[in-house]
Amino acid sequence: MRVDRTSWRADALTAALCLAALVLVALRFSHQLAPAAWIGAAIHPSAGNADALVFHFSSLPRLAVAAICGGALALSGAMFQHVLGNPLASPILLGVSAGAQLALLAATVLAPAWLADQHEVVALVGAGLAIATAFGIAARQRFSSLGLILAGLLVGLFCGAVGGLLKLFHQEEIGAIFLWDGGSLAQQDWSVAAALWPRLLVFTLAAALVLRPMRLLGLADDSTRGLGVSLAFFRTLCLTVAVCLAASVTAAVGLIGFVEIAAPFIARLAGARTLGHRMILSALIGAALLVLVDEAVQGFDRFGGISLPTGAVTALLAAPLLLLLLSRLKPEPEAAVAIGMSGRAKTSAIRVLLVLTVVVLAAIAFSTLVGRVGTGWSIASSADWAALAPWRLPRTIEVFAAGAMLATAGALLQRSTGNPMASPEVLGIGAAVVAGLAVALVVSASPSRMLLLIAGSAAAFALTAILIWRGSRTGFSPGHLVLTGLSLGAALQSIIAIALAANDPRSAILLGWMAGSSASADTASAGVTLLLAAILIPLALLFARSLDLLPLGDGVARSLGAAPGPARFGILALASVLTSASVLAVGPLTFVGLMGPHLALRLGCRRAITHLPGSALTGGLVMVLADWLGRVVIAPFEVPAGLAAALIGIPYLVITLLRRVPST
């Protein structure tokens, strides 16, 4: 086959990456052992030589596992992207890795005997169920890029939420699972490498065997059918091989982030045009990338004294590549995802707000008075009220105020960008707030609530400003905005994971926020949160006219007297402060910022002047119900309010995604 100039360039880049990885490995090995002793230590290390034993049983197996896993993940990603015709399709974004990990968690708790010799089968079953669910959801969105990624994201988040419950209540049984969360490549012997390479070799050979049908799948669907090819059969076959590759790696070492996206992207960007060439180079680049990152992690461990999870560092480094890829994608039409932003109001918006207010007051009273005592239910009497109110009422007030602020922030973002998927959680703003809180904890050993609010707001404002800037370049396309938020959020989550890996005593504060718990609420904290909500939410009404005009386009908004630039600046600043105040109260793990505005729209609050208070009321109501359910469902144990809200919100988003896209 004739090799053109771009193909030669791709080969040269791949060779350079592999050479760089080998050089770093050689430098690290030379610090452990003299080069002349490498062969002897690799074949038969001396029992009296500690350096040789570490070289043989730790360094070499870790190198082998990094190279094998990186190559397998990259090959899996290349197959996903080609078969689905989506350069963002990958095992981690489509929920495959999360499904495999949830299956391992469930088996550890419910059937630990299965993990003795069948942990990989368990992981494959979980991964298969996850991707089948994601495809079932995305099918109703005609497998659009945004619909597919959102479906996989929701499946992955749901698996993570259920896994969070298992971790919360079975910490002793699943202690080893925590090591997989960060994607650790540390090895103590050759057992993992010996178990991995035969399986991955079989799946790699299977990938080579399905190369020809994969080429046909790259054609248009009509052309493929004309050749007599069964699209469903071959897509299922190819994706099964790709899932097996990814699930095998997850079962062995845990979650390794974004190698499967970055490596195929680098291969394509370098000039690998044919499918076979791209798959080979993707595998080599993936192996080199993971080895390079792991060498950097080990170097930091050696000189910095902190052990970092390789998977989290990989995700942090790969996020800029994902942003570069997004800049090269063509924006999708606004109708790519149906989320229920349109429809006729069935009743008066003012009447809806009045009814919502009554329902919220009733829910607060219900949450405060009704609970479980021992094995039975109880309704507090007037005599019990004095004893129960100091415990139940502050947390109910705090979660209501936090939910109201988060939903208001979501409404501000959705209306200012004209994007029904914009919200603090989906766009990574909640993760930015937590990163800001981490910075505040580094600056001050005991930061005040005001310092935390300022730090969180500044981080949220910075990320939101980036989103607005990127959105203005693509017409606020839903796909670009959401996926940009996911990329930035993934990078910030990696930073948070690295911060937690430092084992600083202050990391316990971050963990408390990330759990989204309201159990520590007291009268003072509830009063501060309610006061912030009472000040900030009415401020949103000052932007009501701009919020009605901005979705029509900047040109129309200017012609009607609005100033899009200053309006968006003020809106994103207010949304950032609202999000920060909410995260300080209940943590970032909720979907109220996305759900609240949609529920308000469905109830008939169309104009911004009614949509904003309607979003606040529905968001607060959802959080009150989530907190009550988390408190009573499995009493005396509690599910954190943020986690309970996620378990409520994700099924709602799945239902909305299952709506068909209207015909055009």
PEQUIVEN-V909846 format. One record per backbone hydrogen bond with DSSP energy under -1.0 kcal/mol. NH is the residue of the N-H (numbers start at 1). CO is the residue of the C=O. If there is no record, write none. Layout:
NH,CO
NH,CO
This chain:
8,4
9,5
10,6
11,7
12,8
13,9
14,10
15,11
16,12
17,13
18,14
19,15
20,16
21,17
22,18
23,19
24,20
25,21
26,22
27,23
28,24
29,25
30,26
31,27
33,29
37,34
38,35
41,37
42,38
43,39
44,40
49,46
53,49
54,50
55,51
56,52
57,53
58,54
59,54
60,55
62,58
63,59
64,60
65,61
66,62
67,63
68,64
69,65
70,66
71,67
72,68
73,69
74,70
75,71
76,72
77,73
78,74
79,75
80,76
81,77
82,78
83,79
84,80
86,81
89,86
94,90
96,91
97,91
99,95
100,96
101,97
102,98
103,99
104,100
105,101
106,102
107,103
108,104
109,105
110,106
111,107
114,111
115,112
116,113
118,114
122,118
123,119
124,120
125,121
126,122
127,123
128,124
129,125
130,126
131,127
132,128
133,129
134,130
135,131
136,132
137,133
138,134
139,135
141,138
142,139
143,138
144,141
148,144
149,145
150,146
151,147
152,148
153,149
154,150
155,151
156,152
157,153
158,154
159,155
160,156
161,157
162,158
163,159
164,160
165,161
166,162
167,163
168,164
169,165
170,166
174,170
179,176
180,177
184,179
194,190
195,191
196,192
197,193
200,196
201,197
202,198
203,199
204,200
205,201
206,202
207,203
208,204
209,205
210,206
211,208
214,210
215,211
216,212
217,213
219,216
224,220
225,221
226,222
228,225
229,224
234,230
235,231
236,232
237,233
238,234
239,235
240,236
241,237
242,238
243,239
244,240
245,241
246,242
247,243
248,244
249,245
250,246
251,247
252,248
253,249
254,250
255,180
262,258
263,259
265,261
266,262
267,263
268,264
269,265
270,266
272,267
278,274
279,275
280,276
281,277
282,278
283,279
284,280
285,281
286,282
287,283
288,284
289,285
290,286
291,287
292,288
293,289
294,290
295,291
296,292
297,293
298,294
299,295
300,296
301,297
302,298
303,299
304,300
311,182
312,182
313,309
314,310
315,311
316,312
317,313
318,314
319,315
322,318
323,319
324,320
325,321
326,322
327,323
328,325
329,326
336,333
352,348
353,349
354,350
355,351
356,352
357,353
358,354
359,355
360,356
361,357
362,358
363,359
364,360
365,361
366,362
367,363
368,364
369,365
370,366
371,378
373,376
376,373
378,371
380,369
385,381
388,384
389,385
391,388
392,388
393,389
396,392
397,393
398,394
399,395
400,396
401,397
402,398
403,399
404,400
405,401
406,402
407,403
408,404
409,405
410,406
411,407
412,408
413,409
414,410
415,411
416,412
417,413
418,414
422,419
427,423
428,425
429,424
430,424
432,428
433,429
434,430
435,431
436,432
437,433
438,434
439,435
440,436
441,437
442,438
443,439
444,440
452,448
453,449
454,450
455,451
456,452
457,453
458,454
459,455
460,456
461,457
462,458
463,459
464,460
465,461
466,462
467,463
468,464
469,465
470,466
471,467
472,468
476,471
481,477
482,478
483,479
484,480
485,481
486,482
487,483
488,484
489,485
490,486
491,487
492,488
493,489
494,490
495,491
496,492
497,493
498,494
499,495
500,496
501,497
503,500
507,504
508,505
509,506
511,507
512,508
513,509
514,510
515,511
516,513
517,512
521,518
526,522
527,523
528,524
529,525
530,526
531,527
532,528
533,529
534,530
535,531
536,532
537,533
540,536
542,539
543,540
544,541
547,543
548,544
549,545
550,546
552,549
553,550
557,553
558,554
559,555
560,556
561,558
562,557
567,563
568,564
569,565
570,566
571,567
572,568
573,569
574,570
575,571
576,572
577,573
578,574
579,575
580,576
581,577
582,578
583,579
584,580
586,582
587,583
590,588
595,591
596,592
599,595
600,596
601,597
602,598
603,599
604,601
605,600
606,604
610,607
611,607
612,608
614,610
615,611
616,612
617,613
618,614
619,615
620,616
621,617
622,618
623,619
624,620
625,621
626,622
627,623
628,624
629,625
630,626
631,627
632,628
633,629
635,632
637,634
639,630
642,516
644,640
645,641
646,642
647,643
648,644
649,645
650,646
652,648
653,649
654,650
655,651
656,652
657,653
658,654
659,656
